[in-house]
């Protein structure tokens, strides 16, 4: 019997369907397991972010909490007190950074730290394992804020964050417009990362993280460091003006870097406690159904992203009577 040689089938070109499958390859932000109810994850987390904008009171968080914490740490009234010297400025930066932990811009820190939860092993081992990625996160945050501190020291008081004019009666100062643009962009990035965690869109750092595993944590740290570029927090503006008037680039870099570290230190401590106390239980819960990890990370990013966009863009328009937006009586 004559044997018929089978020719290998021609290789198929990678079409759009193959590209979509490639976008779902496991990466840092997406573990390869798609939650069954992605629409529900998106809807619930977006609703949570929206609800937070409705009840969030900047007056309570910035002044009642922020000012009180800063006054306690410094031992005197932080607001309005001149910063006497470089060392006093360094202390002021760290204290006000800690005081600003729960301001509206730092809500996104929760989502940045979410990927570090759920470690397995001993309690000490879980906490030690969380320190390394936290270090990379802090590196990215400090690098961006320190560079911005150098720019502020060089540029002086001519930057938009010093503009308190009302824009010809519209109620939008240069400082406020800068905050709206910066936080709106960060919110969109956070929302995109949430969708990437669900496998809906391509992970933008998939190829980079394959070569440099710590790149995603550095990137998220850079997002946190960028908060200072738009931050309107009154105590930060006081430090901002002091650094600008000093024209000392080393002081500007150190002060801004320490304020960012102060922003994340409380969140880092809380994360280490959760990892140490509940990490093994979380690990078992997520290992039983790996798609839960995708849903958890996506929910954190989407909630933070929606909050940033709605709070810093849409709600500010409502505060300027441009549009209507629902707000709790204590948040007005």
ABEGO torsion letter per residue (X at the ends): XBBBBBBBBBBBBBBAAAAAAAAABBBAABAGBBBABAAAAAAAAAAAAAAAAAABBAAAAAAAAAAAAAAAAAGBBABGBBBBEAAAAAAAAAAAAAAAAABAAAAAAAAAAAAABGBBEBAAAAAAAAAAAAAAAAAAAAAAAAAAAAAAAAAEAABAAABABAGGGAGBBAAAAAAAAAAAAAAAAAAAAAAAAAGABBBAAAAAAAABAAAAAAAAAAAAAAAAAABABAAAAAAAAAAAAAGBAAAAAAAAAAAAAAAAAAAAAAAAAAAAAAAAAAAAAAAABAAAAAAAAAAAAAAAAAAAAAAAAAAAAAAAGABBBBBBAAAX
